Amino acid sequence: MRNRGLVYKKIFFAISSLATSFVLAEIIMQFFGKSLCRTEGCKVVAQHVRYGDLSILLIGLVTFSLLAILSFPYRSVNKKGLEPLINLILIVSLACEGFFTGYQAFAIHTPCVLCLIILGTMVILGILRLLAGETALIAGFLSLTAVFGMFYLVLPAQTTPALPEHDRLILFYSKECGHCAEIMKEFEENKMPVKHLEVNGYAAYLKSMGIEHVPTLFVNSQYQKIFITGTDAIRRYLFTCSEASKAAQKGNQDEISGNPKKLRQTDDLGMTPGIFSPLEILAQPGEPTPDAGICKEDEACKE
């Protein structure tokens, strides 16, 4: 029985060492602008960390390093004195993993693969400690379950990213999207006052609106608040706005010459209410096709 416990502790050391290397590799990759995690959940979680996801990775690196050092099977110091410390680190870590898992499951509804790998590693380490006779780890699994359950019962307040209030045209784009670069160039050539926002900071917000592609134009005018996705749809919308604006200006001039008291009201985009119905332009059957000028938010997309 004692030999079996020693085997479990050696496996514990090996896994914690591998986990240390895994987290260290992710930290190094992030310095080069890359990541082992390609899911949208990783990006969303990173956006909600106060000091960036690097701070969480450093905590994980320290945690796994401590577990590897303290569980080193050939150390000469008193092994018994370090066992409670190993248990304490694992119990706290499992409780924290309950929070991270609950946040992904019930707040952003998107899995972070990197977080799930670390969760699985912590669970395996906890099971190995239990098999080695460390019953204190029962408290760790109870903590994980309790925190996860409370996250389900009491969701934290949702924080909606603040959109610019005074910009009437807001374009959500991705650096990896060729269609985004195309439409942004057209805006610049036509000197259009469009606010550009990178989609990473607003992915969860847009997903809650049912939007998963870029470029997406948000029209934030007095009479319209709509989202338009795809370069083709954006061009059609802006063309119609331009034509409507010209018609409105011509109508105003005609009415001024005939009856100064009756002026046609236009909104802050130069559009006349009632002239343009976005549903006529944007309503298209089925899902957008690849040639509609759209890119998936979390994927590289070139022309």
ROBASE-28073 format. One line per 4 residues: their letters; for each residue x, z, y of N, C-alpha, C. Coordinates in steps of 0.1 Angstrom, whole numbers, always signed. Last residue first. Layout:
<recs>
A) X,Z,Y,X,Z,Y,X,Z,Y  ... $
</recs>
This chain:
<recs>
EKCA) -89,-484,+381,-97,-497,+381,-91,-507,+371  -89,-453,+363,-83,-463,+371,-91,-476,+371  -92,-421,+357,-100,-433,+357,-94,-443,+367  -89,-392,+338,-82,-401,+347,-90,-415,+346 $
EDEK) -116,-368,+339,-108,-378,+332,-101,-387,+342  -135,-351,+350,-123,-345,+344,-114,-355,+336  -156,-368,+359,-149,-358,+368,-136,-354,+363  -155,-403,+352,-158,-389,+348,-150,-380,+356 $
CIGA) -164,-426,+378,-153,-420,+369,-158,-407,+365  -179,-457,+387,-179,-443,+386,-168,-438,+376  -189,-484,+390,-180,-478,+400,-180,-463,+399  -204,-496,+372,-212,-492,+383,-203,-484,+393 $
DPTP) -193,-503,+348,-190,-512,+360,-197,-508,+372  -202,-484,+330,-189,-483,+334,-185,-492,+346  -236,-475,+340,-227,-483,+332,-213,-482,+338  -256,-446,+340,-247,-455,+348,-238,-462,+338 $
EGPQ) -285,-446,+318,-273,-440,+323,-265,-450,+331  -319,-457,+328,-308,-454,+319,-296,-448,+326  -328,-476,+357,-331,-471,+344,-318,-468,+336  -324,-463,+390,-320,-473,+380,-322,-468,+366 $
ALIE) -329,-455,+422,-335,-455,+409,-331,-466,+400  -317,-461,+446,-309,-453,+436,-316,-453,+423  -335,-476,+461,-321,-481,+459,-314,-474,+447  -358,-461,+462,-359,-476,+459,-345,-481,+455 $
LPSF) -350,-436,+470,-355,-438,+456,-355,-453,+452  -345,-436,+497,-334,-437,+487,-338,-439,+473  -361,-456,+519,-364,-447,+508,-353,-447,+498  -363,-461,+553,-354,-462,+541,-359,-452,+531 $
IGPT) -383,-457,+572,-378,-470,+570,-371,-471,+557  -388,-429,+573,-398,-438,+568,-393,-452,+565  -369,-424,+602,-376,-418,+591,-387,-427,+586  -341,-444,+608,-355,-441,+612,-362,-436,+600 $
MGLD) -308,-434,+613,-318,-439,+605,-332,-435,+610  -285,-422,+624,-290,-434,+630,-301,-441,+622  -280,-398,+613,-273,-409,+607,-277,-423,+613  -297,-381,+626,-283,-380,+630,-275,-390,+622 $
DTQR) -327,-401,+630,-320,-389,+626,-305,-390,+630  -350,-412,+656,-340,-415,+646,-333,-402,+642  -382,-420,+668,-372,-409,+665,-363,-414,+654  -390,-442,+693,-390,-440,+678,-378,-430,+675 $
LKKP) -409,-434,+721,-396,-437,+715,-396,-434,+701  -430,-438,+746,-430,-439,+731,-417,-443,+726  -426,-440,+772,-429,-427,+767,-429,-426,+752  -420,-466,+781,-409,-456,+780,-413,-443,+774 $
NGSI) -430,-495,+768,-436,-482,+770,-426,-471,+769  -413,-518,+770,-427,-519,+771,-434,-506,+774  -386,-510,+769,-390,-521,+779,-405,-521,+780  -387,-492,+748,-383,-487,+762,-388,-497,+772 $
EDQN) -394,-508,+727,-404,-498,+731,-400,-493,+745  -370,-523,+724,-383,-530,+727,-393,-520,+732  -352,-503,+719,-350,-511,+731,-363,-518,+735  -362,-493,+695,-362,-484,+706,-360,-492,+719 $
GKQA) -358,-516,+678,-371,-511,+681,-372,-502,+693  -330,-517,+678,-337,-528,+684,-351,-524,+688  -325,-493,+665,-320,-494,+679,-328,-506,+686  -337,-498,+640,-342,-487,+649,-338,-489,+663 $
AKSA) -321,-519,+631,-336,-521,+633,-341,-511,+643  -297,-506,+629,-298,-517,+638,-313,-520,+641  -304,-487,+609,-299,-482,+622,-301,-493,+633  -309,-503,+588,-320,-495,+593,-317,-490,+607 $
ESCT) -284,-514,+583,-295,-523,+586,-306,-515,+593  -271,-490,+576,-266,-498,+587,-277,-507,+592  -285,-481,+554,-284,-473,+566,-281,-481,+578  -278,-502,+537,-292,-501,+541,-293,-492,+553 $
FLYR) -251,-497,+534,-255,-510,+539,-270,-509,+544  -252,-472,+522,-246,-473,+535,-250,-486,+542  -264,-479,+497,-270,-469,+506,-265,-471,+520  -246,-497,+486,-260,-501,+489,-266,-492,+499 $
RIAD) -223,-481,+484,-223,-493,+492,-237,-497,+496  -232,-462,+465,-228,-458,+478,-228,-469,+488  -237,-478,+443,-248,-471,+449,-245,-467,+463  -210,-486,+438,-221,-496,+440,-232,-490,+448 $
TGTI) -196,-462,+433,-193,-471,+445,-204,-481,+448  -213,-432,+424,-209,-446,+421,-206,-454,+433  -241,-413,+435,-229,-414,+427,-226,-429,+423  -254,-393,+460,-253,-407,+455,-240,-409,+448 $
FIKQ) -277,-368,+469,-264,-371,+462,-264,-386,+457  -292,-358,+500,-292,-365,+487,-278,-367,+482  -311,-350,+523,-301,-343,+516,-301,-348,+502  -324,-361,+554,-321,-364,+540,-310,-355,+535 $
YQSN) -328,-354,+580,-340,-358,+572,-337,-361,+558  -303,-346,+588,-315,-338,+592,-327,-341,+583  -279,-350,+561,-285,-353,+574,-298,-344,+577  -259,-353,+541,-263,-340,+546,-269,-342,+560 $
VFLT) -252,-369,+513,-258,-371,+526,-265,-359,+531  -225,-371,+493,-235,-362,+497,-240,-365,+511  -213,-393,+469,-215,-391,+483,-227,-381,+485  -189,-393,+444,-203,-389,+447,-204,-386,+462 $
PVHE) -169,-414,+423,-172,-407,+436,-187,-404,+437  -176,-391,+396,-172,-393,+410,-169,-408,+411  -200,-373,+375,-191,-384,+378,-187,-384,+393  -219,-354,+370,-207,-353,+363,-197,-364,+365 $
IGMS) -246,-336,+381,-237,-346,+385,-224,-344,+378  -265,-316,+380,-266,-327,+371,-257,-338,+374  -260,-294,+395,-269,-304,+401,-271,-316,+392  -241,-282,+381,-254,-275,+382,-265,-284,+388 $
KLYA) -220,-299,+386,-226,-299,+373,-240,-292,+373  -214,-291,+413,-220,-304,+410,-226,-305,+396  -205,-265,+407,-216,-267,+416,-223,-281,+414  -183,-270,+391,-194,-262,+386,-207,-264,+394 $
AYGN) -167,-285,+409,-171,-291,+396,-183,-283,+391  -154,-280,+432,-169,-280,+433,-175,-285,+420  -127,-282,+430,-132,-270,+436,-147,-269,+436  -124,-309,+420,-120,-297,+412,-126,-284,+417 $
VELH) -130,-329,+438,-140,-324,+430,-137,-311,+422  -120,-327,+472,-116,-329,+459,-126,-322,+449  -138,-342,+499,-136,-330,+491,-132,-333,+477  -138,-357,+530,-134,-359,+516,-131,-345,+510 $
KVPM) -163,-368,+553,-154,-357,+549,-151,-358,+534  -163,-397,+573,-167,-391,+560,-157,-380,+556  -169,-417,+596,-166,-402,+596,-171,-396,+583  -154,-448,+592,-166,-440,+590,-162,-425,+589 $
KNEE) -137,-471,+596,-137,-459,+605,-150,-451,+604  -135,-490,+578,-146,-491,+587,-148,-480,+596  -112,-482,+565,-111,-495,+572,-123,-496,+582  -121,-457,+554,-111,-457,+564,-110,-470,+572 $
FEKM) -140,-466,+536,-144,-457,+547,-134,-458,+558  -123,-481,+519,-134,-488,+527,-139,-480,+538  -108,-461,+508,-102,-471,+516,-112,-478,+525  -128,-448,+494,-122,-441,+505,-114,-450,+514 $
IEAC) -133,-467,+474,-144,-464,+484,-138,-456,+496  -108,-466,+460,-114,-478,+465,-124,-476,+477  -105,-440,+452,-96,-445,+461,-101,-458,+468  -127,-440,+434,-127,-431,+445,-117,-436,+456 $
HGCE) -119,-457,+414,-130,-461,+422,-131,-452,+435  -98,-443,+403,-95,-455,+410,-106,-459,+419  -91,-409,+401,-102,-419,+400,-99,-431,+409  -75,-388,+403,-72,-397,+392,-82,-408,+391 $
KSYF) -84,-373,+424,-71,-380,+426,-69,-390,+415  -119,-376,+430,-108,-371,+421,-96,-379,+424  -144,-365,+454,-135,-375,+448,-125,-368,+438  -172,-365,+474,-165,-357,+463,-157,-368,+455 $
LILR) -178,-368,+508,-175,-376,+495,-167,-366,+486  -204,-364,+530,-193,-357,+523,-191,-364,+510  -217,-368,+562,-213,-376,+549,-202,-369,+543  -219,-349,+581,-231,-355,+576,-229,-364,+564 $
DHEP) -206,-318,+588,-203,-331,+583,-215,-337,+577  -212,-292,+594,-213,-302,+604,-210,-316,+600  -207,-276,+571,-220,-277,+577,-222,-288,+587  -191,-281,+540,-190,-282,+555,-204,-284,+561 $
LAPT) -203,-257,+516,-200,-271,+520,-199,-272,+535  -191,-232,+496,-196,-235,+509,-193,-249,+513  -201,-227,+463,-190,-231,+472,-197,-236,+485  -219,-199,+453,-219,-214,+455,-209,-217,+465 $
TQAP) -216,-176,+429,-210,-179,+442,-210,-195,+444  -239,-155,+414,-233,-168,+414,-228,-171,+428  -233,-122,+405,-239,-131,+414,-231,-144,+414  -230,-116,+369,-226,-114,+383,-232,-125,+392 $
LVLY) -257,-108,+347,-248,-118,+352,-243,-115,+366  -263,-87,+324,-262,-86,+339,-252,-96,+343  -264,-95,+297,-276,-88,+303,-275,-88,+318  -240,-108,+293,-252,-115,+290,-264,-108,+297 $
FMGF) -223,-88,+299,-222,-100,+307,-235,-108,+305  -228,-70,+279,-232,-67,+293,-232,-79,+302  -216,-84,+257,-231,-82,+258,-236,-78,+272  -189,-83,+265,-196,-96,+263,-211,-94,+264 $
VATL) -186,-55,+264,-184,-63,+277,-191,-76,+276  -191,-50,+237,-199,-44,+247,-198,-51,+261  -172,-65,+223,-186,-68,+221,-195,-62,+232  -148,-53,+232,-151,-67,+234,-165,-71,+233 $
SLFG) -153,-27,+223,-151,-29,+238,-154,-44,+240  -152,-30,+196,-164,-25,+202,-164,-28,+217  -126,-38,+193,-136,-47,+190,-150,-43,+195  -113,-14,+201,-110,-26,+208,-121,-37,+206 $
AILA) -122,+5,+183,-126,+7,+197,-124,-6,+205  -108,-4,+161,-123,-5,+161,-128,-4,+175  -82,+4,+164,-86,-10,+169,-101,-12,+168  -78,+27,+151,-81,+28,+165,-85,+15,+171 $
TEGA) -69,+23,+125,-84,+23,+128,-88,+24,+142  -45,+9,+112,-47,+14,+125,-62,+13,+129  -40,-3,+87,-44,+11,+87,-46,+17,+101  -35,-30,+86,-23,-21,+85,-27,-6,+86 $
LLRL) -60,-40,+92,-55,-41,+78,-43,-32,+76  -59,-35,+120,-69,-28,+112,-64,-28,+97  -39,-53,+127,-37,-39,+129,-47,-30,+121  -52,-77,+121,-39,-73,+114,-36,-58,+115 $
IGLI) -72,-77,+140,-76,-76,+125,-63,-72,+117  -57,-80,+163,-65,-68,+161,-69,-66,+146  -47,-105,+159,-38,-94,+160,-45,-81,+158  -71,-120,+159,-63,-120,+147,-53,-108,+148 $
VMTG) -79,-115,+186,-87,-111,+175,-79,-110,+162  -58,-128,+200,-60,-113,+202,-69,-108,+190  -63,-154,+192,-50,-148,+189,-51,-132,+189  -88,-159,+203,-86,-160,+188,-73,-153,+184 $
LIIL) -81,-157,+230,-91,-148,+224,-89,-148,+209  -63,-179,+232,-58,-166,+235,-68,-155,+229  -82,-199,+228,-70,-198,+219,-65,-184,+220  -99,-196,+249,-104,-193,+235,-93,-192,+225 $
CLVC) -83,-203,+270,-88,-189,+270,-93,-186,+255  -79,-230,+265,-68,-221,+265,-72,-207,+264  -105,-240,+267,-99,-240,+254,-87,-231,+254  -133,-228,+281,-119,-230,+284,-111,-229,+271 $
PTHI) -166,-242,+281,-155,-235,+274,-141,-238,+280  -192,-236,+303,-182,-245,+299,-170,-238,+293  -209,-219,+317,-214,-227,+306,-205,-238,+301  -204,-201,+337,-200,-215,+339,-205,-225,+328 $
AFAQ) -218,-178,+326,-217,-181,+340,-214,-196,+343  -219,-175,+298,-231,-173,+306,-230,-176,+321  -194,-183,+287,-206,-185,+280,-218,-185,+289  -174,-175,+306,-175,-189,+302,-189,-192,+295 $
YGTF) -179,-148,+307,-179,-156,+319,-181,-171,+316  -175,-139,+281,-188,-138,+287,-189,-147,+299  -147,-144,+279,-156,-151,+271,-170,-151,+276  -137,-125,+298,-135,-140,+300,-144,-148,+291 $
FGEC) -147,-101,+287,-151,-106,+300,-149,-121,+302  -134,-100,+263,-149,-100,+263,-154,-104,+276  -108,-98,+271,-113,-111,+265,-128,-111,+264  -108,-72,+280,-106,-82,+290,-111,-96,+284 $
ALSV) -110,-60,+254,-120,-57,+264,-120,-68,+275  -85,-68,+243,-98,-72,+237,-110,-70,+247  -67,-54,+260,-68,-69,+260,-81,-74,+254  -72,-28,+254,-75,-32,+267,-76,-48,+268 $
ILIL) -64,-29,+227,-78,-25,+230,-82,-29,+244  -37,-36,+229,-46,-45,+222,-61,-41,+226  -26,-14,+242,-25,-27,+248,-35,-36,+242  -32,+6,+223,-38,+7,+236,-38,-7,+243 $
NILP) -16,-1,+201,-31,-1,+199,-37,-1,+213  +9,+2,+212,+5,-11,+207,-10,-12,+206  +8,+30,+216,+10,+21,+227,+5,+7,+224  +7,+40,+189,-4,+42,+199,-4,+33,+211 $
ELGK) +33,+31,+180,+21,+26,+174,+9,+28,+184  +55,+44,+189,+51,+32,+196,+38,+26,+191  +61,+65,+172,+58,+68,+186,+53,+56,+194  +67,+53,+148,+54,+60,+149,+51,+62,+163 $
KNVS) +93,+44,+151,+82,+34,+151,+69,+41,+153  +120,+53,+171,+109,+59,+163,+97,+49,+163  +144,+25,+169,+137,+37,+175,+126,+42,+167  +153,+3,+158,+159,+15,+153,+152,+27,+159 $
RYPF) +134,-26,+146,+139,-17,+156,+144,-4,+151  +124,-45,+129,+138,-40,+126,+143,-31,+137  +100,-55,+138,+100,-48,+125,+114,-41,+122  +85,-52,+169,+97,-57,+162,+100,-49,+149 $
SLIA) +65,-44,+184,+62,-45,+170,+74,-51,+162  +74,-44,+210,+71,-31,+204,+68,-32,+189  +78,-72,+214,+89,-63,+214,+86,-50,+207  +52,-82,+211,+62,-87,+202,+74,-77,+202 $
LLSF) +38,-68,+231,+34,-67,+217,+45,-71,+208  +52,-78,+254,+53,-64,+250,+49,-61,+236  +45,-105,+252,+59,-101,+251,+60,-86,+247  +17,-104,+256,+22,-108,+243,+37,-105,+241 $
TVLG) +18,-94,+283,+11,-87,+272,+16,-91,+259  +32,-113,+298,+37,-99,+297,+31,-92,+285  +15,-135,+294,+29,-135,+290,+35,-121,+288  -8,-126,+306,-8,-129,+292,+6,-129,+286 $
ILLI) +1,-124,+333,-4,-112,+326,-4,-114,+311  +6,-151,+337,+17,-142,+337,+13,-128,+330  -19,-162,+336,-10,-166,+326,+2,-156,+325  -30,-151,+359,-36,-147,+346,-26,-150,+334 $
SLDG) -14,-164,+378,-14,-149,+377,-20,-144,+364  -22,-190,+374,-8,-186,+371,-7,-171,+369  -46,-194,+385,-46,-192,+370,-32,-188,+366  -50,-176,+416,-47,-188,+408,-45,-184,+393 $
YRVH) -58,-152,+426,-44,-156,+429,-40,-168,+421  -86,-152,+418,-82,-149,+432,-68,-154,+435  -101,-177,+400,-91,-166,+399,-85,-164,+413  -117,-199,+402,-123,-186,+405,-114,-175,+404 $
QAVV) -103,-221,+394,-107,-221,+407,-113,-208,+411  -99,-216,+367,-87,-215,+376,-92,-214,+390  -124,-221,+357,-119,-207,+356,-108,-206,+366  -124,-249,+361,-134,-241,+368,-129,-226,+368 $
KCGE) -104,-258,+344,-103,-260,+358,-112,-251,+366  -114,-250,+319,-101,-244,+324,-99,-246,+339  -137,-265,+318,-138,-250,+318,-125,-244,+323  -129,-291,+314,-134,-287,+327,-135,-272,+329 $
TRCL) -99,-293,+294,-114,-292,+295,-117,-288,+310  -73,-294,+288,-78,-305,+295,-93,-304,+297  -44,-274,+285,-59,-274,+285,-64,-285,+293  -18,-276,+290,-22,-278,+276,-37,-279,+275 $
SKGF) -10,-294,+320,-15,-283,+313,-19,-286,+299  +11,-302,+349,+4,-305,+337,-2,-293,+331  +28,-298,+371,+15,-303,+373,+7,-307,+361  +50,-284,+365,+52,-299,+365,+38,-306,+367 $
FQMI) +41,-259,+362,+51,-261,+373,+53,-276,+375  +27,-261,+339,+19,-260,+352,+29,-262,+364  +46,-260,+320,+39,-272,+322,+32,-272,+335  +53,-233,+321,+63,-243,+325,+56,-256,+328 $
IEAL) +29,-221,+312,+34,-218,+326,+44,-229,+330  +28,-231,+286,+18,-235,+296,+22,-232,+310  +50,-218,+275,+50,-233,+276,+40,-238,+286  +42,-192,+276,+53,-196,+284,+54,-211,+286 $
VFST) +21,-192,+257,+18,-190,+271,+30,-194,+280  +37,-198,+234,+26,-207,+238,+23,-205,+253  +55,-176,+232,+60,-190,+234,+49,-199,+239  +36,-156,+227,+44,-155,+239,+50,-169,+242 $
ALSS) +26,-165,+203,+17,-165,+214,+25,-164,+227  +48,-161,+187,+44,-174,+189,+34,-175,+201  +49,-132,+188,+60,-140,+193,+56,-155,+196  +25,-126,+176,+26,-122,+190,+38,-130,+196 $
IAFF) +31,-136,+150,+20,-142,+158,+22,-139,+173  +52,-119,+142,+54,-133,+143,+44,-140,+151  +41,-93,+143,+52,-96,+152,+54,-112,+153  +21,-96,+123,+17,-93,+137,+28,-97,+147 $
IKKY) +37,-99,+101,+29,-111,+105,+24,-109,+120  +47,-74,+101,+56,-85,+103,+49,-97,+107  +24,-59,+96,+31,-57,+108,+41,-68,+111  +18,-68,+70,+8,-71,+81,+15,-70,+94 $
VLGR) +40,-58,+56,+38,-72,+57,+29,-76,+68  +35,-31,+58,+47,-36,+65,+46,-51,+66  +12,-28,+43,+11,-26,+57,+23,-31,+65  +23,-34,+18,+13,-43,+23,+12,-41,+38 $
NRM) +39,-12,+14,+46,-25,+15,+36,-35,+22  +20,+8,+12,+29,+8,+23,+35,-5,+25  +8,+0,-12,+0,+0,+0,+9,+0,+13 $
</recs>
